[in-house]
């Protein structure tokens, strides 16, 4: 038995923020019964809440929020007739399933790829039969985290693809999408989404003798089968397990079921406690893809007990008589599957909610050993909420306590027996539904008063960590998010300003160790990750603008190069864009026309309308080059955007290539060229900027030595004083533009402080103090009446835009919802960020001001 009342070492769990409802005069938000909650890999939280009007009519609502802006809540009138019993996100975090007590299942998807615009076009129905368990079918993608190899250099060693078959495949092995649900009458229903948009639905009984199913859960096996666990709610009854196989025969969905070994909870076999816990209140597989381990909780009116069970294959002894007839040799010994208890707790307060980890940590050769190890990784813990208001993080196998959180200001002694604790006049505030984030570093809970709380969970789960070990934990999880594409907001909750510089450096170091192909795949994701980290420290905040600008520059370069077409179809293996890069890297001439002569200009021929449609992007490239060169002499201070570009040879080379492309296109259509305001009518601005840019690209090291920005290893080259002098003259030759940088984010993560939770209200934007980081940067704070700009199309929208816009939930980038231009080139550009922002953040519709 494990004592869950044992004090946690360190107690590394604290409240980040609380969101509550504003009291309305004509309607009231009240917690639904049951209350459902789900947390997506994109850090969107969905939860249910009923809206009660004055005439006592209930509207079943689904609320969706982004954890960075929890007050900006999007509410969906679900049109479910009965209480919503289940919510389930898909693997991409872009679709949501909801099921109710009338057997109706709805599939919600983003409309126009907006996180605050949802529509339901498909669903299924088992009329009058409440849904008790719901899950998406497995897509066959499973990535294991090898904690013991966290120090390895290759991502392939740290995160390995596990052989796992999808629940159902289409022709060619592509996984088929759909969902599976279990009803209270013992039916299993499967709905398949065909590529044509049709829904194939089939319903089958789990077994011939159908009985009431009060609790159920769904898991998947590596062979493509589905395992369903059910209980009728009584601890005196067995917990039943079934194997479900789904197939498509003659364009119809077919379900085959098979009974698996069942189990009785250990507490019911103990004569001293046989009738002490009459009801099974919680039944959960430890993970969706771990059907061999299950967590059970039995409760009375005042207390609970939790047990962890594992399904094992054991040898079946053979009688000597049969041994003589047919001797058993080697692996031919018959085996049998048996459930064995791994661990159990002592008597606890009554459990009100359970949250399981989603982090797929590999437990090879560790299992129970990890429970006694000095290190505890977040993916190994599960959360238990109790009716007394406390939350415990326990090891998912040994059930040892790792951290404890008390909702009250004065926590009671943890070693006080549950039976002796005094009861308050009313029910204590406690979580009715909980979910862990996808890295298990944060927990959301909805309490019985309807308030939403987000808690920080230490990466060590209660074990005190040195700074170096804490950095290694966070770095490992950041790398996991980089590989999977999951949002890393919950990791940022634990990053202190003093950690930012080290994390950025170590993240870049690990990135450079990967293969060139993998680096290319992850190139934009690591820039977005660095930008989000640098927001947290005043020493690195100016880099945020630089990283977002690099993302924008990479996107423009890729788009413009993709428009180039070879003159002949049977060309060599290199594309025009690759040849452009190769020639610009070889030819270091400062004369743009001499570089242009070496290119096949016929590959750059585009339609006139296309060139004119790209003018705003070409203007930005020209303005940015002019800004960089003009600010070169004044870049001694780090508190100025663009600082890092001056020592980034790759970005300077990319700008140089774009200047050549713009020069060629300007010969075809002069009106597409960037417009400069020059003091002389004979000034060739493009040639001047290209000459200075090339000099900077050739000898950035010389300039850095001249301005003493950082020491350089080895013998330094001669300072290029002439370049700095020429850049000093630029303001007298050309009007220097004021670039529109991304505004400082109004999100929470840079303003959250340890042990100082924020109290927020749904529907009301808080007046938060500016973070120390953003206050140090001039030019990022936008005045209320200042004209706005479409950051991706580079179009001015005015102080009060008349067009609907959308904003990124992470970087704050704003762009128009509908495209004002229909040319092919513009569509190609917009396709790069139609689903997500360039930084990977989700889009959120912005109301017209």
C-alpha positions in Angstrom: 0.0 0.0 0.0 1.1 3.6 -0.8 0.4 6.3 1.7 -0.9 9.3 -0.3 -0.9 11.4 2.8 2.9 11.4 2.9 4.3 14.9 2.6 5.5 15.7 -0.9 9.2 16.5 -1.3 9.3 20.1 -2.3 5.6 20.4 -3.2 6.4 21.8 -6.6 2.9 22.8 -7.7 1.4 26.3 -7.7 -1.5 28.2 -9.1 -0.8 30.3 -12.3 -4.2 31.9 -12.8 -7.9 31.6 -12.1 -10.7 32.6 -14.4 -14.3 33.1 -13.2 -17.6 34.1 -14.6 -19.1 37.5 -14.5 -22.5 37.5 -12.8 -25.2 38.3 -15.4 -28.6 39.7 -14.5 -30.7 37.6 -16.9 -28.7 34.3 -17.1 -26.3 32.3 -15.0 -23.4 30.0 -15.9 -23.6 26.9 -13.8 -21.4 23.8 -13.9 -22.9 21.0 -16.0 -23.5 17.5 -14.6 -21.3 15.7 -15.5 -18.7 18.3 -16.3 -16.4 17.5 -19.3 -13.0 19.1 -20.1 -10.3 18.5 -22.8 -6.9 20.0 -23.5 -5.5 19.9 -27.0 -1.9 19.7 -28.2 -2.3 23.3 -29.5 -3.0 24.4 -25.9 -6.7 25.0 -26.5 -9.0 24.1 -23.6 -12.5 23.0 -24.2 -15.0 22.6 -21.3 -18.7 22.4 -20.8 -20.9 24.8 -18.8 -24.7 25.1 -18.8 -26.3 28.5 -19.3 -29.4 28.8 -17.1 -31.9 31.6 -17.9 -34.5 33.2 -15.6 -37.2 30.7 -16.7 -34.8 27.8 -15.8 -34.1 26.8 -19.4 -30.7 25.2 -19.9 -28.5 25.8 -22.9 -25.7 23.2 -23.2 -22.6 25.3 -23.9 -19.1 24.3 -25.1 -16.4 26.9 -24.2 -13.1 27.1 -26.0 -10.1 29.2 -24.9 -6.5 29.7 -25.6 -4.3 29.4 -22.5 -2.4 32.5 -23.3 -5.6 34.6 -23.4 -8.1 32.8 -21.2 -10.4 35.7 -20.8 -11.1 35.8 -24.5 -13.5 32.9 -24.4 -15.4 31.5 -27.4 -18.7 29.9 -26.5 -20.6 27.5 -28.7 -24.3 26.7 -28.3 -23.8 23.0 -28.9 -27.5 22.2 -29.5 -27.2 19.0 -27.5 -30.5 18.2 -26.0 -29.1 16.5 -23.0 -26.0 17.0 -20.8 -22.7 16.7 -22.6 -20.8 13.7 -21.2 -17.6 13.6 -23.2 -15.2 16.0 -25.0 -12.3 14.7 -27.1 -9.7 16.5 -29.2 -8.1 14.9 -32.2 -4.3 14.4 -32.6 -3.9 17.7 -34.5 -5.9 19.8 -32.1 -8.1 21.2 -34.8 -11.2 19.1 -34.4 -13.3 18.3 -31.3 -15.8 15.6 -30.6 -18.7 16.1 -28.2 -21.2 13.5 -27.0 -24.3 13.7 -24.8 -26.6 11.7 -22.6 -29.1 11.3 -25.5 -26.6 9.3 -27.7 -25.7 12.2 -30.0 -22.1 12.7 -31.1 -21.0 15.9 -33.0 -17.7 16.5 -34.7 -16.6 20.2 -34.5 -14.0 21.7 -36.8 -12.5 25.2 -37.3 -14.3 27.4 -39.8 -11.8 29.3 -41.9 -9.0 27.9 -39.7 -10.0 30.2 -36.8 -9.8 29.0 -33.2 -12.8 31.0 -32.3 -15.1 29.9 -35.1 -16.4 26.4 -35.0 -19.0 24.4 -37.0 -20.4 20.9 -36.8 -21.2 19.3 -40.2 -21.0 15.6 -39.3 -21.9 13.4 -36.4 -23.7 10.2 -35.4 -26.5 9.1 -33.1 -27.5 6.2 -30.9 -30.8 7.6 -30.0 -31.7 7.6 -26.3 -28.5 5.8 -25.3 -26.1 8.0 -23.2 -22.5 8.0 -24.3 -20.1 7.1 -21.4 -16.8 6.9 -23.4 -15.6 8.5 -26.6 -12.3 8.5 -28.6 -10.9 9.2 -32.0 -9.6 6.2 -33.8 -5.8 5.8 -33.6 -3.9 7.1 -36.7 -0.9 4.8 -36.1 1.5 7.6 -35.1 3.3 7.1 -31.9 6.5 8.7 -30.8 8.3 7.4 -27.7 10.4 9.7 -25.5 13.6 7.9 -24.2 14.4 9.8 -21.0 17.6 7.8 -20.5 18.9 9.1 -23.8 18.1 12.8 -23.2 21.8 13.6 -23.5 22.1 12.0 -26.9 23.0 14.3 -29.8 20.5 12.9 -32.4 16.7 13.6 -32.1 16.3 10.1 -33.6 17.8 8.6 -30.5 15.8 10.7 -28.0 12.4 10.3 -29.8 11.8 7.1 -31.8 8.8 6.2 -33.9 7.1 3.2 -32.4 5.6 0.5 -34.6 1.9 1.0 -34.1 -0.9 0.1 -36.6 -3.8 2.4 -37.2 -7.3 1.3 -36.1 -8.3 1.1 -39.8 -6.5 1.9 -43.0 -7.6 3.0 -46.5 -6.1 1.8 -49.7 -2.4 2.3 -49.6 -2.1 2.1 -45.8 -3.4 5.6 -45.1 -5.2 5.7 -41.7 -9.0 6.1 -41.9 -10.4 8.8 -39.6 -13.4 8.3 -37.3 -14.4 7.8 -33.8 -15.6 5.1 -31.4 -18.0 5.4 -28.5 -19.5 3.2 -25.8 -23.1 3.7 -24.5 -24.6 3.0 -21.1 -26.6 0.0 -22.4 -23.4 -1.8 -23.5 -23.3 -0.9 -27.2 -20.2 0.1 -29.1 -20.6 2.5 -32.0 -18.0 3.3 -34.7 -18.3 6.1 -37.2 -15.8 6.3 -40.1 -15.2 9.5 -42.1 -14.7 8.7 -45.8 -12.6 11.0 -48.0 -15.8 11.9 -49.9 -17.3 13.3 -46.7 -19.7 10.5 -46.0 -20.0 9.0 -42.6 -20.2 5.2 -42.2 -21.7 4.3 -38.8 -22.1 0.8 -37.3 -23.3 -0.2 -33.8 -22.7 -3.6 -32.1 -23.2 -5.1 -28.6 -20.0 -5.6 -26.6 -21.2 -9.0 -25.7 -24.2 -11.2 -26.0 -25.4 -10.6 -22.4 -25.7 -6.8 -22.4 -25.7 -5.0 -19.1 -25.6 -1.5 -17.7 -22.3 0.4 -18.3 -21.8 3.2 -15.8 -18.1 3.7 -16.6 -16.0 2.9 -19.6 -12.7 3.8 -21.2 -11.0 3.1 -24.6 -7.4 2.2 -25.5 -5.6 1.0 -28.5 -3.1 -1.8 -29.2 -0.1 -1.8 -31.4 -1.7 -4.4 -33.7 -4.6 -2.0 -34.6 -7.2 -3.4 -32.3 -9.3 -1.5 -29.7 -9.7 -2.4 -26.1 -12.8 -1.3 -24.1 -13.0 -1.4 -20.3 -16.4 -1.2 -18.7 -17.9 -1.3 -15.1 -21.4 -1.2 -13.9 -20.5 1.2 -11.1 -20.5 -1.5 -8.3 -17.2 -2.5 -6.8 -18.8 -6.0 -6.2 -19.1 -6.5 -9.9 -16.1 -7.3 -12.2 -14.4 -4.8 -14.4 -14.9 -6.2 -17.9 -12.5 -5.9 -20.9 -13.3 -6.4 -24.6 -11.3 -6.4 -27.8 -13.0 -4.5 -30.7 -11.9 -5.0 -34.3 -13.2 -2.5 -36.9 -13.2 -3.3 -40.7 -14.9 -2.2 -43.8 -16.7 -4.9 -45.8 -18.7 -4.0 -49.0 -18.7 -0.3 -48.2 -20.1 -1.0 -44.7 -18.5 -0.7 -41.3 -18.2 -4.0 -39.5 -17.5 -4.4 -35.8 -16.3 -7.7 -34.2 -15.9 -8.0 -30.4 -14.2 -10.5 -28.2 -14.2 -10.9 -24.4 -10.9 -10.4 -22.6 -9.9 -11.4 -19.0 -11.8 -9.4 -16.3 -10.8 -8.4 -12.8 -12.2 -7.6 -9.3 -10.8 -4.7 -7.4 -8.5 -5.8 -4.5 -10.4 -3.8 -2.0 -13.5 -6.0 -2.5 -11.6 -9.2 -1.8 -10.3 -7.8 1.5 -12.8 -9.0 4.2 -12.1 -6.0 6.4 -13.0 -3.5 3.6 -15.3 -5.6 1.5 -18.3 -3.2 1.8 -16.3 0.0 2.7 -16.1 1.2 -1.0 -19.3 0.2 -2.6 -19.0 2.1 -5.9 -16.4 2.3 -8.7 -16.2 6.0 -9.5 -13.3 6.2 -11.9 -12.0 3.9 -14.6 -9.1 5.0 -16.8 -6.4 3.3 -19.0 -3.1 4.9 -18.1 -2.7 6.0 -21.7 -4.7 5.8 -24.9 -2.1 3.5 -26.4 -1.4 1.5 -23.3 -4.2 -1.0 -23.0 -2.3 -3.2 -20.6 -2.5 -0.9 -17.6 -5.6 0.5 -16.0 -6.4 2.8 -13.0 -9.4 2.1 -10.8 -10.9 4.2 -8.0 -13.6 2.9 -5.6 -15.4 5.3 -3.3 -17.8 5.7 -0.4 -19.6 8.9 0.6 -16.5 10.2 2.3 -13.4 8.3 1.1 -11.8 6.5 -1.8 -9.1 4.0 -2.7 -7.1 3.9 -5.9 -5.6 0.8 -7.5 -3.3 0.3 -10.5 -3.5 -3.0 -12.5 -1.4 -4.5 -15.3 -2.3 -7.2 -17.8 0.5 -9.7 -18.1 1.1 -12.9 -20.1 1.9 -15.8 -17.8 2.9 -19.4 -18.4 0.2 -22.0 -17.9 1.4 -25.0 -15.9 0.9 -28.3 -17.7 -0.1 -31.5 -15.9 2.5 -34.2 -15.9 0.2 -36.6 -17.8 0.0 -34.2 -20.7 3.7 -33.5 -20.5 4.3 -37.2 -21.2 1.9 -37.3 -24.1 3.2 -34.0 -25.7 6.3 -32.5 -24.0 6.5 -28.7 -23.9 9.6 -27.4 -25.6 11.0 -23.8 -25.5 8.4 -21.1 -26.3 5.6 -23.6 -27.0 4.5 -23.5 -23.4 0.9 -22.4 -23.2 0.3 -18.9 -21.8 -2.6 -17.0 -20.3 -3.4 -13.3 -19.8 -3.9 -12.3 -16.2 -4.5 -9.0 -14.5 -2.1 -8.3 -11.6 -2.3 -5.5 -9.2 0.8 -3.2 -9.3 0.0 -0.8 -6.4 -2.8 0.5 -4.3 -3.2 3.5 -1.9 -4.4 3.7 1.6 -7.8 5.2 2.4 -8.1 8.7 0.9 -10.5 11.6 0.9 -13.2 11.1 -1.7 -11.7 11.5 -5.2 -13.6 14.0 -7.4 -11.5 13.9 -10.6 -8.6 12.1 -12.3 -6.2 13.4 -15.0 -3.9 11.1 -17.0 -0.6 12.1 -18.7 -0.4 12.3 -22.5 3.4 12.3 -22.7 4.5 9.0 -24.2 7.5 8.3 -22.1 9.2 4.9 -22.8 9.3 2.8 -19.6 11.6 0.1 -21.0 13.6 -1.4 -18.1 12.4 1.3 -15.7 8.8 0.6 -14.8 8.6 0.5 -11.0 12.3 1.4 -10.6 11.6 4.9 -11.7 9.2 5.3 -8.8 12.0 5.1 -6.3 14.5 7.0 -8.5 15.6 10.5 -7.4 14.5 11.9 -10.8 10.8 12.1 -11.7 9.7 13.1 -15.1 6.3 14.8 -15.7 5.0 12.1 -18.1 5.1 9.6 -15.3 2.6 11.4 -13.0 -1.2 11.5 -12.9 -3.3 13.9 -11.0 -6.0 13.1 -8.4 -8.4 15.8 -7.1 -10.2 15.4 -3.9 -13.5 16.7 -2.4 -11.5 18.6 0.3 -10.0 20.8 -2.5 -6.5 19.3 -2.7 -4.8 18.0 -5.8 -2.1 15.2 -5.6 0.3 14.3 -8.3 1.2 10.6 -7.9 3.4 8.2 -9.8 1.2 6.4 -12.4 2.5 3.0 -11.5 3.6 3.1 -7.8 1.0 5.7 -6.8 3.5 7.5 -4.6 2.8 11.1 -3.9 5.1 13.5 -5.7 3.4 16.9 -5.2 0.4 18.4 -3.4 -1.6 21.5 -4.0 -4.2 23.0 -1.6 -6.8 25.3 -2.8 -7.3 26.9 0.6 -4.9 29.4 2.0 -4.3 27.4 5.2 -3.7 23.8 4.3 -4.4 21.2 7.0 -1.7 18.7 8.2 -1.2 16.1 5.5 -0.8 13.3 8.0 -4.2 13.8 9.6 -6.4 10.8 8.9 -9.3 11.4 6.5 -11.9 10.1 9.0 -10.9 12.6 11.7 -11.0 15.8 9.6 -13.8 18.2 10.5 -16.4 18.8 7.9 -17.4 22.3 6.8 -21.0 23.5 6.7 -21.1 23.3 2.9 -19.2 21.4 0.2 -15.6 22.5 -0.2 -14.5 24.0 -3.5 -13.0 21.1 -5.5 -12.3 20.2 -9.1 -15.0 18.3 -10.9 -13.0 17.8 -14.1 -9.2 18.0 -14.8 -6.8 17.7 -17.7 -3.0 17.6 -17.9 -1.3 19.5 -20.7 0.5 17.4 -23.4 3.9 17.9 -21.7 2.3 17.4 -18.2 3.8 20.7 -17.0 0.4 22.3 -16.5 -3.0 21.2 -15.2 -6.4 22.7 -15.7 -9.3 22.2 -13.4 -12.9 23.2 -13.4 -14.4 23.4 -9.9 -17.9 23.0 -8.6 -18.4 26.8 -8.8 -17.5 26.9 -12.5 -14.1 28.6 -12.0 -11.2 27.5 -14.2 -7.8 27.2 -12.6 -4.5 26.5 -14.3 -1.7 25.1 -12.2 2.0 24.9 -12.9 3.6 21.4 -12.3 7.3 21.3 -11.8 9.3 19.2 -14.3 10.7 17.3 -11.3 7.3 16.7 -9.7 8.4 17.4 -6.2 12.1 16.6 -6.3 14.3 19.7 -5.8 16.3 20.3 -8.9 19.6 22.1 -9.6 19.3 24.8 -12.2 21.3 22.7 -14.7 19.1 19.7 -14.3 15.9 21.8 -14.6 17.3 23.3 -17.8 17.9 19.8 -19.2 14.3 18.8 -18.4 12.9 21.9 -20.1 15.3 21.5 -23.1 14.2 17.9 -23.6 10.5 18.8 -23.7 11.2 21.8 -26.0 13.0 19.4 -28.4 10.0 17.1 -28.2 7.6 19.9 -29.1 9.9 21.0 -31.9 9.8 17.4 -33.4 6.1 16.8 -33.0 4.9 20.4 -33.8 2.9 20.6 -30.5 2.5 24.0 -28.9 5.0 24.7 -26.0 3.1 27.3 -24.0 3.0 25.1 -20.9 6.8 24.8 -21.0 7.2 28.5 -20.9 5.4 28.7 -17.6 8.5 27.3 -16.0 11.2 29.4 -17.8 12.7 32.1 -15.5 14.3 35.1 -17.1 17.7 33.9 -16.0 17.2 30.7 -17.9 16.4 32.2 -21.3 19.9 32.8 -22.6 21.1 29.3 -21.7 18.0 27.6 -23.1 18.3 29.5 -26.5 21.9 28.6 -26.8 21.5 25.0 -25.9 18.5 24.7 -28.2 20.5 26.1 -31.1 23.4 23.8 -30.2 21.2 20.7 -30.3 19.6 21.9 -33.5 22.9 22.2 -35.3 23.8 18.6 -34.4 21.0 17.3 -36.5 21.2 16.3 -40.2 20.9 19.0 -42.8 17.6 17.6 -44.0 16.1 17.7 -40.5 17.5 21.2 -39.9 15.7 22.4 -43.0 12.4 20.9 -41.7 12.7 22.4 -38.3 14.3 25.7 -39.4 11.1 27.8 -38.9 9.9 26.0 -35.8 13.2 26.7 -33.9 13.0 30.4 -34.8 9.4 30.6 -33.4 10.6 28.8 -30.3 13.5 31.1 -29.7 11.2 34.1 -30.2 8.8 32.9 -27.5 11.6 32.2 -25.1 13.2 35.6 -25.6 9.9 37.4 -24.7 10.5 36.2 -21.1 13.7 38.1 -20.4 14.5 41.9 -20.6 18.0 40.9 -21.8 16.8 39.1 -24.9 13.5 40.9 -25.8 14.9 42.7 -28.8 15.7 39.4 -30.4 11.9 38.6 -30.6 11.5 41.1 -33.5 14.6 39.7 -35.2 13.3 36.1 -35.0 9.9 37.0 -36.3 11.5 39.1 -39.1 13.6 36.1 -40.1 10.5 33.9 -40.3 8.9 36.5 -42.6 12.1 36.8 -44.7 12.4 33.0 -45.1 8.7 32.8 -46.2 9.1 35.6 -48.7 12.3 34.1 -50.1 10.7 30.7 -50.5 7.6 32.1 -52.2 9.4 34.3 -54.6 11.9 31.6 -55.6 9.0 29.1 -56.1 7.6 31.5 -58.8 10.7 31.1 -60.9 10.2 28.5 -63.7 12.9 26.8 -65.9 13.0 28.0 -69.5 13.1 24.4 -70.8 11.3 21.4 -69.2 14.2 19.1 -69.5 16.5 21.2 -67.3 19.1 19.8 -64.9 18.2 18.7 -61.4 18.7 22.2 -59.9 15.8 24.6 -59.9 16.1 28.3 -60.8 16.0 29.2 -57.1 18.9 26.8 -56.3 20.9 28.2 -59.2 20.2 31.8 -58.0 21.5 30.9 -54.5 24.6 29.2 -56.0 25.5 32.0 -58.3 25.0 34.7 -55.7 27.2 32.8 -53.3 30.0 32.5 -55.8 29.9 35.9 -57.3 30.9 38.5 -54.6 30.9 41.5 -57.0 29.3 44.6 -55.5 27.8 45.6 -58.8 24.2 44.2 -59.0 24.2 44.3 -62.8 27.3 42.2 -63.1 25.7 39.5 -60.8 22.5 39.7 -62.9 24.5 39.0 -66.1 25.4 35.5 -64.9 21.7 34.5 -64.5 19.3 33.1 -67.1 16.9 36.0 -67.1 14.3 34.1 -69.0 13.7 32.0 -65.9 12.6 35.2 -64.1 9.9 36.2 -66.6 6.5 36.5 -64.9 3.1 37.9 -65.8 2.8 41.7 -65.4 -0.2 41.5 -63.0 1.7 39.0 -60.9 4.6 41.3 -60.5 2.4 44.2 -59.6 0.6 42.1 -57.0 3.9 41.4 -55.3 4.9 45.0 -55.0 4.1 45.3 -51.3 6.3 42.4 -50.4 9.1 43.7 -52.6 8.8 47.1 -51.0 9.2 45.5 -47.6 12.5 43.8 -48.7 13.8 47.1 -50.0 12.8 49.0 -46.9 14.3 46.4 -44.6 17.7 46.4 -46.4 17.8 50.2 -46.2 16.8 50.1 -42.5 19.6 47.6 -41.7 22.3 49.5 -43.5 21.3 52.9 -42.1 21.2 51.5 -38.5 24.6 49.9 -38.8 26.6 52.7 -37.3 24.2 53.0 -34.3 24.0 49.3 -33.5 26.2 49.4 -30.4 23.1 49.0 -28.2 21.4 45.6 -28.1 18.0 47.2 -27.4 17.2 47.8 -31.0 15.5 45.5 -33.6 17.6 44.2 -36.4 20.8 43.9 -34.3 21.3 40.1 -34.9 20.9 40.4 -38.7 24.2 42.3 -39.0 26.2 39.1 -38.1 23.9 36.6 -39.8 25.5 35.8 -43.1 22.7 33.5 -44.1 20.0 36.2 -43.8 22.2 38.8 -45.5 22.8 36.4 -48.3 19.1 35.8 -48.6 18.5 39.6 -48.8 21.2 39.9 -51.4 19.5 37.2 -53.6 16.1 39.0 -53.3 17.6 42.3 -54.3 18.9 40.6 -57.5 15.5 39.1 -58.3 13.8 42.5 -57.7 16.3 44.2 -60.0 15.4 41.7 -62.8 11.7 42.0 -62.3 12.1 45.8 -62.3 13.3 45.6 -65.8 10.1 43.8 -66.8 7.8 46.1 -64.9 9.3 49.2 -63.3 6.2 49.9 -61.2 6.9 46.7 -59.0 10.2 48.1 -57.8 10.5 49.4 -54.2 9.9 53.1 -54.0 12.6 55.2 -52.3 12.6 58.9 -51.5 16.1 60.1 -52.7 17.7 63.5 -52.4 19.1 63.2 -55.9 17.1 62.4 -59.1 20.1 60.5 -60.5 20.6 58.3 -57.5 20.4 54.5 -58.3 19.1 53.4 -55.0 19.0 49.7 -55.7 22.6 49.7 -56.9 23.8 51.7 -53.8 22.0 49.4 -51.3 23.2 46.2 -53.1 26.8 47.5 -53.0 26.7 48.2 -49.3 24.8 45.0 -48.5 27.4 42.9 -50.4 30.2 44.6 -48.4 28.4 43.8 -45.2 27.8 40.2 -46.3 31.4 39.7 -47.3 32.9 41.1 -44.1 30.4 41.2 -41.3 33.2 40.1 -38.9 35.2 43.2 -39.7 32.3 45.4 -38.8 31.7 43.6 -35.5 35.3 44.0 -34.5 35.2 47.7 -35.4 32.1 48.3 -33.2 33.4 46.1 -30.4 30.2 44.2 -30.1 31.8 40.8 -29.2 35.3 39.3 -29.2 36.1 37.1 -32.2 38.4 34.1 -32.0 41.6 34.1 -33.9 43.3 37.0 -35.7 40.8 39.7 -36.6 40.5 41.1 -40.1 41.1 44.8 -40.9 38.2 47.0 -39.8 36.1 48.1 -42.7 35.8 51.8 -41.8 34.7 52.8 -45.3 31.6 50.7 -45.0 30.5 52.2 -41.8 31.2 55.7 -43.2 29.1 55.0 -46.2 26.2 53.8 -44.1 26.5 57.0 -42.0 25.8 59.0 -45.2 22.6 57.0 -46.1 20.2 59.3 -44.2 21.4 62.2 -46.3 20.8 60.3 -49.5 17.6 58.3 -48.9 14.6 58.7 -46.5 15.0 56.0 -43.9 11.6 54.2 -43.4 10.2 53.4 -40.0 9.5 49.7 -40.0 6.3 48.3 -38.4 7.5 45.6 -36.0 5.1 43.2 -34.4 3.4 44.7 -31.3 4.3 43.5 -27.9 2.2 40.6 -26.9 -0.7 41.1 -24.6 -0.6 37.5 -23.4 -0.1 36.1 -19.9 3.0 34.0 -20.0 5.5 36.9 -19.8 3.6 38.4 -16.9 3.1 35.4 -14.7 5.1 35.4 -11.5 5.8 32.4 -9.3 3.6 32.2 -6.2 1.5 35.2 -7.5 -1.5 33.9 -9.3 -3.6 36.2 -11.5 -7.3 36.5 -11.0 -9.2 37.0 -14.3 -12.7 37.2 -15.5 -14.2 35.6 -18.6 -15.1 38.1 -21.3 -13.2 41.0 -19.8 -9.6 41.7 -20.9 -7.5 42.5 -17.8 -5.3 45.5 -17.3 -2.0 43.7 -16.9 1.2 45.4 -15.9 3.7 45.4 -18.8 6.5 42.9 -18.4 9.9 44.1 -17.5 11.1 42.8 -20.9 8.7 44.7 -23.1 8.9 47.9 -21.2 12.6 48.2 -22.1 11.9 48.1 -25.8 10.9 51.4 -27.5 8.7 51.2 -30.5 6.8 48.0 -29.7 4.0 49.6 -27.6 1.3 50.6 -30.0 -0.9 53.6 -29.2 -4.7 53.0 -29.3 -5.3 55.4 -32.2 -2.2 54.4 -34.2 -2.9 53.1 -37.7 -2.8 49.3 -38.0 -1.1 47.2 -40.6 -1.6 43.8 -42.2 1.7 42.3 -41.1 1.7 39.6 -43.7 0.4 41.4 -46.8 2.2 44.6 -45.7 -1.0 46.7 -46.4 -2.1 49.6 -44.2 -5.5 49.1 -42.6 -6.0 52.5 -40.9 -6.8 53.3 -37.3 -10.2 51.6 -37.5 -10.1 48.8 -40.1 -13.3 48.1 -42.0 -12.2 44.7 -43.0 -12.5 41.7 -40.7 -9.0 40.6 -39.4 -7.5 37.7 -37.6 -4.6 37.7 -35.1 -2.1 35.1 -34.1 -2.6 33.8 -30.5 1.2 33.7 -30.0 3.0 36.5 -31.7 0.2 39.0 -32.2 0.5 39.2 -35.9 -2.6 40.7 -37.6 -3.8 40.1 -41.1 -7.1 40.5 -43.0 -9.4 37.5 -43.0 -10.3 37.8 -46.7 -7.7 38.3 -49.5 -8.0 41.6 -51.4 -6.1 40.1 -54.3 -6.9 37.0 -56.4 -3.8 36.5 -58.4 -2.0 33.1 -58.3 1.2 34.5 -56.8 -0.7 36.1 -53.9 -2.7 32.9 -53.3 0.5 31.0 -53.2 1.9 33.5 -50.6 -1.3 33.3 -48.5 -1.3 29.5 -48.5 1.8 29.6 -46.4 -0.1 31.0 -43.4 -3.7 30.2 -44.1 -3.9 27.5 -41.4 -1.4 28.8 -38.9 0.7 31.9 -38.5 4.3 31.8 -39.7 5.3 31.3 -36.1 2.9 28.3 -35.8 0.3 30.0 -33.6 -3.4 29.6 -34.2 -5.6 32.3 -35.8 -8.2 34.1 -33.7 -10.9 36.3 -35.3 -10.6 39.9 -34.2 -13.8 41.9 -33.8 -14.1 45.1 -35.7 -13.3 48.1 -33.5 
